[in-house]
Amino acid sequence: MANSRFQRRSNRSKNIRQTRSSKKPVAQNGITRRSLNSSKQRGETKTLTLPKFRLLLVWAFLVSAMLGLGWKTYQLQIVQAEELKEKARLQQTVNIRPYIPRRSMIDSEGNILATDHLEYILYVHPIQFKLPPAEVADKLSSVLENRTPQELIERFKQRKTGIPVARNLHEGIAEQIQKLGLDGVEVNETYVRFYPQEKMMADVVGFVDHERQGQAGVELSQEKLLQRDLESLYVQRTALGAILPNSLPQDLLKSNDWRVQLTVDMRLQRAVRAALQKQVNKFNAKRGAVIVMDATDGSILSLVCEPTFDPNTFYKSSIELLKNWTVSDLYEPGSTFKPLNVALALEAGVIQRNTVIHDSGLVTVDGWPIKNASKTGNGSINIAEVLQTSSNVAMVHMMRRLKKEDYYNRLQALEINQKTGIDLPGEVAGRLKRKEVFTERSIEVATASFGQGFSLTPMKLVQLHGALANGGKLVTPHLVKGLVDIEGTLHWQPDYPSKQIISPEVSQTVVELMETVVDKGSGEPAKTEGYRIGGKTGTAQKAGPRGGYLPNAKITSFVSILPVESPRYVVLVVVDEPKGGNTYGSTVAAPVAKLVMDALISLKGIPPAK
């Protein structure tokens, strides 16, 4: 029994082992033995491939870095080379802009007309006061002239900072203010433009404003010339910032002493202004002007307008005085243009020097009666007598001998409707009617024959008479002679154009005809014993703004050329709207011209005629 039990137990165990061996392996913790074996194999593969991947990654990084460095080197050495050089230069150099004053202006004799000088300006900043305003005012008034403490306190109330209290302080006063050691009180240095001749040369020189910009005269027209060439420069510096002396340009200050020399003569200018001012006041005239020109080259020796202004205090003057009306205002020249018409007629061959013209005292053109200023006729007179008597009627008959179109073309050849080109700002061109209008009606020829119906500036009239004086050349009036150094050596000179408009023979003939006006005619008040002077008076009506002429308004003038035997100088005197009954070119303008010519003869050493 026991054996049978043991046998059954053995058989059961045997069956169980057979059953287990016939089944698939059972997973332990979800992983079979086979999977474990596979995992071990893959782990071994990863262990082998990971170092290779890392090596490739490092290699790729190094190659990329080398390529990047190579590209950057190419950019720096080739592409950006010039740009980087410039940056390096800028780091090693410094750009300095030294203050350089405007060039000084001098006259033909070297007298200073305009210059820059150091000025001290007192500013106060009440917000920074550590003392009571009244105490600050007391301390400042003890130094400043003509400033009471109460006045200063009122200034302090204007704003909290930046109040200009005094300008043009002397260096000594500026030092006294600084020694006071007052907080909120500041003395600044600045350069200002100074005109030592004051009113004497204002019409020529002009002025600059508070921003140092030219606003009139040569200061405006020659702005670039007056500004010095050197505006900024680059110099090398050390690592500590010190400037290396050898980096400064050799010619840094070479041209800084050059000055702008003008053609005007202060001595003549004083004589001219005195003569004109006296006559303007005597006749209570609106204004007056005198121009003296050397006709050989167009240089202006004197240019005066009266009344005028002080360029040091230009802001106190009327704006009308700040312009030079000899180049900006038009007027009808009247009889002072008659010598030019005579020249045109001689040039055209329609008259000769001894031609006789009958003056009946009245001529009617297109229904308009034209009379002489004397209201009488002069009978049969030659060309010299036409100018001596200033006959309007004879001039009409003379210019009628030219065809209208020919006359107009000859007027255009004088460049009446063009600017002179003078180196002053604000010049305007003259006005000559259109050819169609001029040639349509005979009255246009008639009025033009005695200087009306067209307009020009006084400067243009001087230019045209200069052509009579210099042999027929239309020169460019000018004021700038050039740039000179401190020794007076000329380093630069402008080029002024000229052109021939009249033959030398005709121009000399007209000057000799004008001499008879001074010797025997209306120009006798300008006569100077021992000298041959040609001249022509003019008393012209003033054109109104809406056409026609203004009643009781006229411009008196006198133009002269000297010496007749060798013509060179032209003098024009214009007095606008003189008051009184005896106001003509012969009584108002000619006496001024005589004084001017006497001064000119003395200064230029013109010898008397033989």
Phi, psi and omega per residue, in radians:
M1 nan -0.812 3.095
A2 -1.105 -0.654 3.127
N3 -1.161 -0.700 3.106
S4 -1.102 -0.616 3.110
R5 -1.158 -0.772 -3.130
F6 -1.115 -0.674 -3.138
Q7 -1.158 -0.724 3.117
R8 -1.099 -0.685 -3.102
R9 -1.167 -0.682 -3.138
S10 -1.190 -0.699 3.119
N11 -1.117 -0.679 -3.119
R12 -1.142 -0.742 -3.131
S13 -1.143 -0.659 3.119
K14 -1.119 -0.749 3.100
N15 -1.062 -0.707 -3.111
I16 -1.137 -0.755 -3.131
R17 -1.132 -0.658 3.101
Q18 -1.146 -0.690 3.132
T19 -1.122 -0.756 -3.110
R20 -1.159 -0.688 -3.112
S21 -1.250 -0.418 3.135
S22 -1.438 -0.272 3.131
K23 -1.578 2.850 3.095
K24 -1.260 2.775 -3.131
P25 -1.088 2.516 -3.106
V26 -1.625 2.357 3.131
A27 -1.134 2.417 3.056
Q28 -1.973 2.058 -3.076
N29 0.997 0.622 3.073
G30 1.386 0.044 -3.104
I31 -2.209 2.192 3.108
T32 -1.458 2.898 3.112
R33 -1.113 -0.678 -3.128
R34 -1.080 -0.755 3.141
S35 -1.136 -0.606 3.106
L36 -1.126 -0.722 3.110
N37 -1.097 -0.712 3.118
S38 -1.104 -0.747 3.134
S39 -1.056 -0.712 3.116
K40 -1.088 -0.660 -3.141
Q41 -1.193 -0.751 3.124
R42 -1.132 -0.667 3.111
G43 -1.056 -0.693 3.107
E44 -1.135 -0.638 3.113
T45 -1.145 -0.796 3.129
K46 -1.051 -0.723 -3.135
T47 -1.045 -0.557 -3.114
L48 -1.422 -0.640 -3.040
T49 -1.519 -0.428 -3.088
L50 -1.061 -0.808 3.101
P51 -1.049 -0.639 3.106
K52 -1.127 -0.694 -3.129
F53 -1.155 -0.773 3.116
R54 -1.100 -0.666 3.122
L55 -1.115 -0.747 3.105
L56 -1.133 -0.670 3.141
L57 -1.122 -0.797 3.115
V58 -1.110 -0.736 -3.141
W59 -1.080 -0.748 3.115
A60 -1.108 -0.687 3.123
F61 -1.120 -0.783 -3.132
L62 -1.124 -0.723 3.116
V63 -1.105 -0.764 3.128
S64 -1.082 -0.732 3.122
A65 -1.094 -0.723 3.132
M66 -1.145 -0.722 3.087
L67 -1.116 -0.728 3.116
G68 -1.079 -0.784 3.103
L69 -1.099 -0.675 3.109
G70 -1.125 -0.740 3.109
W71 -1.135 -0.735 3.133
K72 -1.126 -0.699 3.093
T73 -1.078 -0.720 3.088
Y74 -1.075 -0.757 3.130
Q75 -1.082 -0.792 -3.080
L76 -1.239 -0.735 -3.025
Q77 -1.469 -0.492 -3.042
I78 -1.967 -1.076 -3.009
V79 -1.176 -0.847 -3.045
Q80 -1.766 0.293 -3.029
A81 -1.032 -0.890 -3.083
E82 -1.143 -0.710 3.139
E83 -1.088 -0.751 -3.132
L84 -1.214 -0.611 3.062
K85 -1.069 -0.736 3.134
E86 -1.135 -0.701 3.094
K87 -1.108 -0.697 3.111
A88 -1.120 -0.722 3.128
R89 -1.097 -0.714 3.139
L90 -1.156 -0.580 3.100
Q91 -1.250 -0.521 -3.106
Q92 -1.603 -0.169 3.141
T93 -2.155 2.912 3.115
V94 -2.290 2.419 3.120
N95 -1.627 1.983 3.139
I96 -1.959 2.504 3.124
R97 -2.116 1.445 -3.117
P98 -1.169 2.546 3.090
Y99 -1.263 2.195 3.138
I100 -2.175 2.033 -3.123
P101 -1.085 2.784 3.032
R102 -1.099 2.725 3.095
R103 -1.134 2.520 3.049
S104 -1.293 2.734 3.041
M105 -1.997 2.406 3.107
I106 -2.284 2.776 3.091
D107 -1.506 -3.040 -3.073
S108 -1.141 -0.309 -3.139
E109 -1.801 0.042 3.104
G110 1.646 0.066 3.112
N111 -1.261 2.382 -3.110
I112 -1.250 2.204 3.108
L113 -1.860 -0.558 3.124
A114 -2.698 2.416 -3.138
T115 -2.746 2.885 3.062
D116 -1.721 2.387 3.044
H117 -2.405 2.750 -3.048
L118 -1.299 2.350 -3.134
E119 -2.260 2.538 3.087
Y120 -1.911 2.299 -3.123
I121 -2.101 2.307 3.136
L122 -1.677 2.136 3.058
Y123 -2.027 2.563 3.037
V124 -2.166 2.595 3.127
H125 -2.235 1.505 -3.065
P126 -0.932 -0.502 -3.120
I127 -1.147 -0.353 -3.121
Q128 -1.736 0.011 -3.131
F129 -1.069 2.321 2.988
K130 -1.792 -0.248 3.056
L131 -1.827 2.785 3.065
P132 -1.049 2.507 -3.140
P133 -0.924 -0.637 -3.130
A134 -1.112 -0.671 3.129
E135 -1.221 -0.679 3.072
V136 -1.094 -0.732 3.139
A137 -1.104 -0.705 3.133
D138 -1.093 -0.756 -3.106
K139 -1.179 -0.705 -3.141
L140 -1.221 -0.687 -3.116
S141 -1.149 -0.406 3.115
S142 -1.257 -0.319 3.137
V143 -1.803 -0.723 -3.104
L144 -1.343 2.471 3.102
E145 -1.501 2.455 3.062
N146 1.030 0.562 3.065
R147 -2.239 1.983 3.130
T148 -1.484 2.710 3.097
P149 -0.977 -0.677 -3.127
Q150 -1.128 -0.686 3.088
E151 -1.087 -0.721 -3.131
L152 -1.174 -0.695 3.115
I153 -1.065 -0.686 3.104
E154 -1.126 -0.630 3.092
R155 -1.172 -0.645 -3.120
F156 -1.089 -0.411 -3.086
K157 -1.447 -0.097 -3.065
Q158 -1.135 -0.821 3.101
R159 -2.796 3.128 -3.008
K160 -1.443 -0.403 -3.075
T161 -2.696 2.778 3.035
G162 1.191 0.723 -3.141
I163 -1.660 2.026 3.069
P164 -1.304 2.127 -3.070
V165 -1.760 -0.691 -3.095
A166 -2.635 2.458 3.080
R167 -2.055 2.994 3.093
N168 0.963 0.659 3.121
L169 -1.325 2.476 3.057
H170 -1.271 2.741 -3.097
E171 -1.045 -0.659 3.138
G172 -1.104 -0.753 3.127
I173 -1.165 -0.691 3.120
A174 -1.059 -0.702 3.126
E175 -1.166 -0.664 3.118
Q176 -1.113 -0.702 3.135
I177 -1.150 -0.704 3.141
Q178 -1.146 -0.598 3.133
K179 -1.192 -0.371 3.102
L180 -1.138 -0.442 3.087
G181 1.083 0.667 -3.095
L182 -1.511 2.236 3.041
D183 -1.204 2.414 -3.135
G184 1.494 0.078 3.109
V185 -2.037 2.209 -3.018
E186 -2.336 2.343 3.075
V187 -1.990 2.056 -3.112
N188 -1.859 2.571 3.048
E189 -1.723 2.430 3.064
T190 -2.707 2.766 3.076
Y191 -1.718 2.390 3.099
V192 -2.234 2.713 3.111
R193 -1.400 2.334 -3.083
F194 -2.217 2.386 -3.116
Y195 -2.075 1.634 -3.043
P196 -1.112 -0.424 -3.120
Q197 -1.495 -0.074 3.102
E198 0.934 -2.115 -3.056
K199 -1.251 -0.347 -2.959
M200 -1.027 -0.648 -3.074
M201 -2.071 0.274 -3.039
A202 -1.034 -0.662 -3.081
D203 -1.162 -0.409 -3.133
V204 -1.687 -0.918 -3.015
V205 -1.246 -0.735 -3.061
G206 1.410 -2.553 -3.117
F207 -2.844 2.883 3.005
V208 -2.003 2.658 3.135
D209 -1.504 -2.994 -3.098
H210 -1.213 -0.265 3.068
E211 -1.601 0.144 3.120
R212 1.127 0.560 3.086
Q213 -1.889 2.311 3.131
G214 -1.088 2.385 -3.093
Q215 -2.171 -0.157 3.130
A216 -2.858 2.869 3.058
G217 1.023 -2.697 -3.138
V218 -1.114 -0.509 3.101
E219 -1.003 -0.577 3.139
L220 -1.556 -0.865 -3.041
S221 -1.189 -0.490 -3.100
Q222 -1.989 0.662 -3.112
E223 -0.965 -0.824 -3.104
K224 -1.163 -0.627 -3.132
L225 -1.225 -0.617 -3.110
L226 -1.355 -0.443 3.050
Q227 -1.368 2.246 -3.105
R228 -1.208 2.712 -3.049
D229 -1.114 -0.668 -3.033
L230 -1.436 1.964 3.096
E231 -1.888 -0.630 3.104
S232 -2.701 2.759 3.123
L233 -2.650 2.728 3.119
Y234 -1.851 2.306 3.088
V235 -2.269 2.630 3.130
Q236 -1.401 2.639 3.119
R237 -2.371 2.780 3.113
T238 -1.408 3.099 3.118
A239 -1.090 -0.467 3.116
L240 -1.509 -0.023 3.082
G241 1.671 -0.019 -3.135
A242 -1.278 2.411 -3.128
I243 -1.355 2.327 3.110
L244 -1.427 2.108 -3.085
P245 -1.019 -0.613 -3.085
N246 -1.251 -0.098 3.113
S247 -1.585 -0.122 3.131
L248 -1.322 2.434 3.124
P249 -1.056 2.469 -3.124
Q250 -1.126 -0.542 -3.100
D251 -1.780 0.529 -3.087
L252 -0.954 -0.779 -3.091
L253 -1.965 0.205 -3.041
K254 -1.100 -0.763 -3.070
S255 -1.710 0.023 -3.065
N256 -1.246 -0.333 -3.136
D257 -1.615 0.030 3.094
W258 -1.231 2.439 -3.119
R259 -2.149 2.698 3.111
V260 -1.513 2.007 3.128
Q261 -1.697 2.307 3.114
L262 -1.736 2.895 -3.112
T263 -1.500 -0.224 -3.076
V264 -1.239 2.690 3.136
D265 -2.038 2.032 -3.088
M266 -1.017 -0.622 -3.116
R267 -1.115 -0.787 3.111
L268 -1.198 -0.655 -3.133
Q269 -1.046 -0.710 3.134
R270 -1.140 -0.747 3.134
A271 -1.141 -0.713 -3.136
V272 -1.137 -0.805 -3.096
R273 -1.139 -0.684 3.129
A274 -1.091 -0.765 -3.127
A275 -1.160 -0.765 -3.118
L276 -1.202 -0.765 -3.107
Q277 -1.055 -0.703 3.132
K278 -1.099 -0.742 -3.095
Q279 -1.282 -0.661 3.101
V280 -1.087 -0.733 3.117
N281 -1.204 -0.654 -3.118
K282 -1.092 -0.719 -3.101
F283 -1.766 0.172 3.107
N284 0.855 0.791 -3.075
A285 -1.356 2.764 3.105
K286 -1.149 -0.764 -3.118
R287 -2.955 2.957 3.101
G288 -2.656 2.839 3.138
A289 -2.645 2.596 3.068
V290 -2.354 2.337 3.076
I291 -2.213 2.269 3.046
V292 -2.095 2.133 -3.092
M293 -2.226 2.438 2.983
D294 -1.487 1.910 -3.010
A295 -1.255 -0.244 -3.133
T296 -1.148 -0.584 -3.130
D297 -2.376 -0.078 3.113
G298 1.573 0.108 -3.135
S299 -1.224 2.341 -3.140
I300 -1.537 2.093 -3.119
L301 -1.566 -0.455 3.099
S302 -2.735 2.445 3.104
L303 -2.543 1.963 -3.033
V304 -2.271 2.324 2.979
C305 -2.117 2.449 -3.124
E306 -2.396 2.218 0.074
P307 -1.313 2.908 -3.106
T308 -2.364 -2.819 -3.079
F309 -2.443 2.900 3.069
D310 -1.720 2.012 -3.107
P311 -1.126 -0.333 3.087
N312 -1.249 -0.451 3.125
T313 -2.316 0.878 -3.068
F314 -1.022 -0.528 -3.080
Y315 -1.174 -0.209 3.116
K316 -1.578 -0.104 -3.034
S317 -1.760 2.740 3.054
S318 -1.151 2.521 -3.106
I319 -1.093 -0.450 3.127
E320 -1.140 -0.470 -3.116
L321 -1.429 -0.238 -3.049
L322 -1.431 -0.138 3.103
K323 -1.839 2.711 3.086
N324 -1.696 1.814 -2.995
W325 -1.313 -0.126 3.062
T326 -1.227 -0.282 3.085
V327 -2.060 -0.216 -3.049
S328 -1.884 -0.272 -3.079
D329 -2.012 2.404 3.120
L330 -1.691 2.630 3.032
Y331 -2.702 2.820 3.085
E332 -1.503 2.118 -2.976
P333 -1.239 -0.367 3.136
G334 1.134 -2.436 -2.997
S335 -1.166 -0.321 3.108
T336 -1.179 -0.202 3.101
F337 -1.596 -0.186 -3.083
K338 -1.032 -0.711 3.091
P339 -1.026 -0.584 3.117
L340 -1.220 -0.669 3.058
N341 -1.136 -0.660 3.074
V342 -1.074 -0.715 3.111
A343 -1.080 -0.715 3.124
L344 -1.128 -0.704 3.138
A345 -1.189 -0.690 3.084
L346 -1.139 -0.729 3.139
E347 -1.109 -0.609 -3.141
A348 -1.384 -0.243 3.122
G349 1.411 0.238 -3.122
V350 -1.489 -0.230 3.053
I351 -2.415 2.838 3.001
Q352 -2.139 2.993 -3.098
R353 -1.048 -0.597 -3.099
N354 -1.711 0.209 3.117
T355 -1.065 2.417 3.137
V356 -1.912 2.346 -3.136
I357 -2.194 2.401 -3.141
H358 -1.530 2.237 3.124
D359 -1.989 1.830 -3.132
S360 -1.510 -0.153 -3.123
G361 1.640 -0.157 -3.134
L362 -2.701 2.387 3.025
V363 -2.500 2.382 -3.133
T364 -1.859 2.223 -3.111
V365 -2.244 2.108 -3.127
D366 0.914 0.618 3.121
G367 1.483 -0.046 -3.127
W368 -1.740 2.181 3.098
P369 -1.400 2.291 3.119
I370 -2.069 2.223 -3.090
K371 -2.181 2.906 3.009
N372 -1.385 2.773 3.114
A373 -1.113 -0.491 3.140
S374 -1.386 -0.145 -3.117
K375 1.183 0.161 -3.140
T376 -2.247 2.884 3.082
G377 -1.646 2.848 -3.120
N378 -2.033 0.063 3.133
G379 1.260 -2.638 -3.127
S380 -1.463 2.039 -3.062
I381 -2.317 2.634 3.099
N382 -1.511 -3.134 -3.027
I383 -1.129 -0.683 3.103
A384 -1.058 -0.728 -3.133
E385 -1.249 -0.483 3.051
V386 -1.054 -0.738 3.130
L387 -1.313 -0.637 -3.130
Q388 -1.089 -0.741 -3.117
T389 -1.566 -0.144 -3.094
S390 0.927 0.874 -3.060
S391 -1.315 2.050 3.061
N392 -1.231 -0.697 -3.085
V393 -1.130 -0.780 3.133
A394 -1.135 -0.627 3.102
M395 -1.143 -0.644 3.108
V396 -1.105 -0.822 3.120
H397 -1.081 -0.664 -3.121
M398 -1.126 -0.884 -3.042
M399 -1.333 -0.273 3.034
R400 -1.163 -0.342 -3.120
R401 -1.235 -0.308 3.056
L402 -1.585 2.541 3.008
K403 -1.159 2.567 -3.071
K404 -0.973 -0.781 -3.104
E405 -1.158 -0.687 3.126
D406 -1.139 -0.764 3.123
Y407 -1.048 -0.774 -3.119
Y408 -1.116 -0.744 -3.138
N409 -1.103 -0.637 3.125
R410 -1.231 -0.623 3.051
L411 -1.129 -0.704 3.102
Q412 -1.127 -0.601 3.121
A413 -1.111 -0.404 3.070
L414 -1.341 -0.135 3.131
E415 1.058 0.726 3.111
I416 -1.053 -0.687 -3.091
N417 -1.586 0.429 3.075
Q418 -2.218 2.731 3.109
K419 -1.276 2.736 3.106
T420 -1.327 -0.458 -3.080
G421 1.552 0.260 -3.141
I422 -1.095 2.605 -3.105
D423 -1.467 0.931 3.010
L424 -2.233 2.560 -3.118
P425 -1.378 2.762 3.014
G426 1.423 0.236 -3.126
E427 -1.231 2.452 3.092
V428 -2.031 2.723 3.112
A429 -1.518 2.633 3.090
G430 -1.192 2.995 -3.110
R431 -2.138 2.080 3.052
L432 -2.157 2.273 -3.063
K433 -1.063 2.764 3.131
R434 -1.074 2.646 -3.069
K435 -1.030 -0.674 -3.134
E436 -1.080 -0.726 -3.140
V437 -1.220 -0.758 -3.066
F438 -1.130 -0.712 -3.065
T439 -1.519 -0.133 -3.108
E440 -1.348 -0.675 -3.062
R441 -2.126 2.448 -3.135
S442 -1.212 -0.415 -3.113
I443 -1.115 -0.466 3.138
E444 -1.183 -0.734 3.075
V445 -1.123 -0.714 -3.095
A446 -1.108 -0.833 -3.114
T447 -1.217 -0.632 3.120
A448 -1.147 -0.469 -3.096
S449 -1.130 -0.483 3.082
F450 -2.022 0.491 2.916
G451 1.471 0.419 3.090
Q452 -2.199 2.892 -3.123
G453 1.584 -0.126 3.027
F454 -2.491 2.928 -3.085
S455 -2.465 2.697 3.107
L456 -2.679 3.058 3.100
T457 -1.597 2.754 3.040
P458 -0.967 -0.617 -3.134
M459 -1.155 -0.659 3.094
K460 -1.123 -0.685 3.115
L461 -1.111 -0.698 3.091
V462 -1.109 -0.737 3.117
Q463 -1.038 -0.758 -3.117
L464 -1.178 -0.734 3.095
H465 -1.215 -0.444 3.044
G466 -1.090 -0.569 3.098
A467 -1.159 -0.533 3.060
L468 -1.241 -0.577 -3.053
A469 -1.418 -0.469 -2.995
N470 -1.886 0.248 3.118
G471 1.647 0.322 3.018
G472 1.758 0.193 -3.122
K473 -1.695 2.346 3.064
L474 -1.565 1.742 -3.102
V475 -1.607 2.887 3.135
T476 -1.637 2.008 3.063
P477 -1.085 2.435 -3.124
H478 -2.694 2.780 -3.125
L479 -2.010 -0.403 -3.081
V480 -1.590 2.093 3.089
K481 -1.465 -0.740 3.123
G482 2.717 -2.892 3.109
L483 -1.799 2.229 -3.132
V484 -2.202 2.679 3.073
D485 -1.545 -3.047 -3.064
I486 -1.131 -0.384 3.128
E487 -1.521 -0.106 -3.138
G488 1.589 0.113 3.128
T489 -1.327 2.264 -3.105
L490 -1.407 2.150 -3.121
H491 -1.855 -0.401 -3.139
W492 -2.642 2.491 -3.099
Q493 -2.485 2.308 3.111
P494 -1.186 2.805 3.096
D495 -1.878 2.034 -3.111
Y496 -1.888 2.111 -3.063
P497 -1.291 2.795 3.059
S498 -2.597 2.822 3.123
K499 -2.640 2.633 3.138
Q500 -1.461 2.199 3.131
I501 -2.154 -0.313 -3.141
I502 -2.423 2.582 3.129
S503 -1.243 2.586 3.128
P504 -1.011 -0.627 -3.122
E505 -1.139 -0.781 -3.137
V506 -1.148 -0.769 -3.105
S507 -1.081 -0.728 3.121
Q508 -1.166 -0.654 3.109
T509 -1.075 -0.773 -3.120
V510 -1.137 -0.704 3.115
V511 -1.067 -0.704 3.111
E512 -1.178 -0.611 3.051
L513 -1.153 -0.654 3.112
M514 -1.176 -0.456 3.102
E515 -1.086 -0.596 -3.136
T516 -1.180 -0.424 3.100
V517 -1.167 -0.661 3.129
V518 -1.368 -0.626 -3.115
D519 -1.312 -0.684 -2.994
K520 -2.241 -0.182 -2.998
G521 -1.955 -2.613 -3.028
S522 -1.227 -0.180 -3.121
G523 -1.630 0.199 -3.099
E524 -1.003 -0.573 3.119
P525 -1.064 -0.258 -3.141
A526 -1.676 0.046 -3.044
K527 -1.245 2.415 3.068
T528 -2.192 2.144 -3.069
E529 -1.037 2.338 3.100
G530 1.582 -0.088 -3.102
Y531 -2.191 2.448 3.097
R532 -1.613 2.032 -3.058
I533 -2.250 2.302 3.035
G534 -1.760 2.585 -3.106
G535 -2.827 2.983 3.061
K536 -2.712 2.282 3.089
T537 -1.522 2.848 3.088
G538 -2.683 2.330 3.041
T539 -2.313 1.685 -2.996
A540 -1.867 2.564 3.004
Q541 -1.266 2.668 3.117
K542 -1.704 2.202 3.130
A543 -1.238 2.456 3.125
G544 -1.451 2.827 -3.121
P545 -1.177 -0.352 -3.111
R546 -1.992 0.433 -3.105
G547 1.652 2.866 -3.110
G548 1.277 -2.937 -3.092
Y549 -2.168 2.586 -3.118
L550 -1.353 2.336 3.117
P551 -1.228 2.445 3.082
N552 1.035 0.485 3.100
A553 -2.286 2.179 -3.114
K554 -2.585 2.846 3.072
I555 -2.054 2.142 3.112
T556 -1.737 2.475 -3.088
S557 -2.658 2.837 3.054
F558 -2.614 2.297 3.093
V559 -2.121 2.394 -3.095
S560 -2.394 2.699 3.117
I561 -2.281 2.341 -3.130
L562 -2.645 2.743 -0.309
P563 -1.359 2.610 -3.031
V564 -1.096 -0.634 -3.099
E565 -1.194 -0.406 3.082
S566 -2.600 1.297 -2.982
P567 -0.995 2.369 3.130
R568 -2.546 -0.768 -3.003
Y569 -1.848 2.481 3.070
V570 -2.075 2.296 3.109
V571 -2.172 2.187 3.089
L572 -2.119 2.266 3.065
V573 -2.098 2.212 3.120
V574 -2.238 2.215 3.076
V575 -2.143 2.074 -3.019
D576 -1.646 2.161 3.072
E577 0.939 1.031 3.010
P578 -1.225 2.586 -3.121
K579 -1.770 2.557 3.117
G580 2.140 3.016 -3.079
G581 -1.452 -0.687 -3.055
N582 -1.724 1.131 -3.073
T583 -2.065 1.686 3.135
Y584 -2.352 3.003 3.098
G585 -1.035 -0.609 -3.109
S586 -1.281 -0.483 -3.074
T587 -1.740 -0.454 -3.078
V588 -1.804 -0.907 -3.020
A589 -1.514 -0.708 -3.061
A590 -1.046 -0.726 3.112
P591 -1.075 -0.593 3.087
V592 -1.164 -0.752 -3.141
A593 -1.042 -0.659 3.131
K594 -1.085 -0.817 3.134
L595 -1.084 -0.685 3.139
V596 -1.161 -0.773 -3.134
M597 -1.177 -0.611 3.087
D598 -1.091 -0.727 3.106
A599 -1.166 -0.688 3.136
L600 -1.119 -0.773 3.128
I601 -1.042 -0.731 -3.113
S602 -1.201 -0.812 -3.070
L603 -1.220 -0.658 -3.092
K604 -1.604 -0.053 3.110
G605 1.099 0.703 3.139
I606 -1.268 2.120 -3.116
P607 -1.311 2.680 3.092
P608 -1.210 2.787 -3.128
A609 -1.190 2.570 3.118
K610 -1.414 nan nan
